[in-house]
Amino acid sequence: MSVDEESLTRLRAALDEVGVDYEEGARPGELVVTLPGERKLRTVCSLVVGSEALSVQAFVIRNPDENHAAFYRYLLRRNLRMPGLAYAIDGAGDVYLTGRLPARAIDAATLDQLLGTVLTACDEPFNELLVRGFLTSMRAEWRWRISRGESTANLEAFRHLLEGDEQGPDASV
């Protein structure tokens, strides 16, 4: 893919104007931004400028351990509400957010809206995705931490689902 240097310059200027830090990516025309989240600690977003389009891709979550049909159905339903972006999976089943924008549309306002949508799409459903796809693992982690007196701070948002699960897999929730 050939890089449109003028569009890449506009992308850098737009990121500077919006106040988003970035670094050069590994591919030609790629800039990488890290967006801070509330549920998901951070979202790393790749922006790649080509000759015709700006491609965006962000990792959302790894392949779920369980409940695949409900997990992916949830994401597909969310796709209906997102302008210009969509959830997709790679060969390993890991979930990414992807999209394309005409290179000529790159400006601060458009980029601010795009990155806001990326952040919302990656951060907002994160806890729900964890529950749908990793609840069994979370329960095992909770029991392990409780049994050893370890901190459960990283699972605090799920306490209502995990508390009372300390006795073992047959404990009712």
Secondary structure, DSSP 8 states (H G I E B T S, - for coil): ----HHHHHHHHHHHHHHT--EEE-SSTTEEEEEEE-SSSSEEEEEEEE-SSEEEEEEEEE---SS-HHHHHHHHHHHHTT-SSEEEEE-TT--EEEEEEEEGGG-SHHHHHHHHHHHHHHHHTTHHHHHHHHHHHHHHHHHHHHHHHT---GGGGGGHHHHTT-TT-TT---
